[in-house]
Amino acid sequence: MNAGIIIIGDEILIGQVVDINSSWISREMNKIGFRTETVITVGDDGKSISDAIDRCLEVADVVFMTGGLGPTKDDITKKVICEKFGTELVLNEEVLANVAEMLGRRGIALTENNRGQALVPATATVINNAVGTAPGIMMERNGKLLFSMPGVPFEMRYLMEHEIIPLIKKHYNLKPVFHKTLLLTGIAESILAEKISDWEDSLAKNVRLAYLPAYSSIRLRLSVYQPDDTTESYINAKVEELERIVPENIIAYEDIKLEELVGKLLKGRHCTVATAESCTGGKVASLITSVSGSSEYYKGSVVSYCNEVKADVLGVSRADLEKYGAVSSTVAEQMATGVRHLLKTDYAVATTGIAGPTGGSDEKPVGTVWIAVATPTKVVSRKYVFGKDRAINIERFAASALSMLIVEMEKEC
Amino acid sequence: MNAGIIIIGDEILIGQVVDINSSWISREMNKIGFRTETVITVGDDGKSISDAIDRCLEVADVVFMTGGLGPTKDDITKKVICEKFGTELVLNEEVLANVAEMLGRRGIALTENNRGQALVPATATVINNAVGTAPGIMMERNGKLLFSMPGVPFEMRYLMEHEIIPLIKKHYNLKPVFHKTLLLTGIAESILAEKISDWEDSLAKNVRLAYLPAYSSIRLRLSVYQPDDTTESYINAKVEELERIVPENIIAYEDIKLEELVGKLLKGRHCTVATAESCTGGKVASLITSVSGSSEYYKGSVVSYCNEVKADVLGVSRADLEKYGAVSSTVAEQMATGVRHLLKTDYAVATTGIAGPTGGSDEKPVGTVWIAVATPTKVVSRKYVFGKDRAINIERFAASALSMLIVEMEKEC
């Protein structure tokens, strides 16, 4: 089954806004067995939208359109849909009531523009938008489905999750897909692929394996599109085989982000963590606190972007800073133990390195980082060397810090 | 002049990778006077790539393709280009030497796959890639240009900036475009648009005005596509008029990010800054340190994600925490002065608020934040109330903290 996606918006074509809708839709549709065949981005222009619809209906079973439905636009999207499907716009009282109610709550009166939002193609199935004023629309032709949604990511996701994906599953009578996701760390994608190649070949024909690499981790996703009663035990057996091949590398048996896993492990132990960051400059803290509820286990960070703060606030030895340099095992370990004591936590993780583009040397090139983890019983540190790009280095340093914290916590079980 | 963009990659169509190349290309081309007509994303598949090229050549003067050139791919992109342009692949010795040299530096021997990277269409203009192994390729037909580039953002940007944009300017004999960008804060886009609407109408016909909104700031870009000797003084006069309409809101007269402006202002004064963050959890620090060279003026942060750390490390009064709550003017100001003294800096900025989704109350709903700025002479604080989305709130809180720091620094001039 194929999907096609049409992203509408001048703001995307001038590069002002990055489209994040198409990757989200592709990922979610992939989970239920669809492959996105193409994504076409066009401006708020009738002819372009019309051509894109033709192209997508040619190659896809389901077409998703986002954008071009706001109150300040020309409603051009809806007009084009009417032309394509030989129908006309009619006022939908239910949508109008929803728009009026939404605006009323914010103390805003209904304008003529807003009334326009309640116009929908006469033959459309209207998909009520509980989180915004523009409704979703579903059209059907020759068994193919076309959905038009608002471009605001938050609204689009809400409509997809609550209304559209269930509708698609029902329309195509889709069986649920069985997924098992494993999270691995400490191994490069190419080496993992080599190590598990025989195991991969041994998988049953109806099992699909996807590698989903991220900074400092790789997700392996096993999908079975026609699952039966034996699927779960079969997959569990294959996972056990995999554990014997890469025993050190599997850190989770679910689709979870590193920062979420940190939280899950800490909550499970009723433990707390703190961070001390030099080169990552708050990125590790920022990742940990991106998780809702992180205040339960995260107490804080000292971002020590200069040696003075490393010494004065974290208690790193000035003599060691002088002798070994800030980017060293010794300093990383003292930062971790220092912040663990200062913030009174069970665990702590520290980073000190050279993100670049300047500051590197032959001995310690740009991309070098020392990461230390302090636990209730010990402190360990490790060096990593990455590339030359500052922004990517910061991402990799931070993800490596989370991975190392996870590995050390899991070792203590 | 129109541009078309083709993004190639299965990893994008399964939603594993977000395409950031097309928005970057669109933005840069827009600066030199091109409008992107469409962006088409397709998989590593000959027919899809071929159709996308046809479609783009139909609507655009210049076509950019990224991806599908790596050593592990099928080089399908280059084969399709050969078919389209009636030529064949030949080995380019110069590219081969570049690939061998690049790999040699990393101690890697040339493989058959790598030799494939040195194959280019016989009629292509080869664009040497100084930062990677896959070369760029330029094809020409009926005055239209087609460029094929590697998909790695870093390599694509390098090729565009150093080779391709200069080539395009030369090919089309483009006059330089005159741009003047202003950075504004403290005003909503809709209110700004209303306030400056007469001024906007008064602009000469050949001046284009673009609103580029971001979190807590708006960029106004004035572009003149046929500049002459009078352009600069004309634009300066219009900017002076604008200053009289929104005197409080213009914080920079160049295209600069908030975090870069913070750095520029601090360096200009030989001053330093520190941050104390609660609800932003390291995001402000992370933004400031994303700027290369920030260690010159940024000393660090205390992320105090619990009251204990606010009191113990930053010296916030426990009585005030109890009396006013953590999300209050008093606590924000004490955090700012506390971290300013602890880290011995000239300036400090502090955030304390409720990012959500939980933790809100009627009095202090989710989205509320108090931000305080401490300067050598005073401490000020201000409350902002944003929305319900945790991730967006954190971005807005952090950007508002930077804006407020900038405004307070500029006041002290």
Interface residues (C-beta under 8 A of the other chain):
Chain A: I7 I12 L13 I14 G15 Q16 V17 V18 D19 I20 S22 S23 W24 I25 S26 R27 E28 N30 R35 T36 E37 T38 V39 I40 T41 V42 G43 S48 A52 R55 F154 A210 L212 T275 E277 T280 G281 G282 K283 V284 A285 S286 I288 T289 S290 S292 G293 S294 S295 Y298 K299 G300 S301 V302 V303 S304 Y305 C306 E308 V309 D312 V313 L342 L343 K344 G356 P357 T358 D389 R390 A391 I392 I394
Chain B: I7 I12 L13 I14 G15 Q16 V17 V18 D19 I20 S22 S23 W24 I25 S26 R27 E28 N30 R35 T36 E37 T38 V39 I40 T41 V42 G43 S48 A52 R55 F154 A210 L212 T275 E277 T280 G281 G282 K283 V284 A285 S286 I288 T289 S290 S292 G293 S294 S295 Y298 K299 G300 S301 V302 V303 S304 Y305 C306 E308 V309 D312 V313 L342 L343 K344 G356 P357 T358 D389 R390 A391 I394
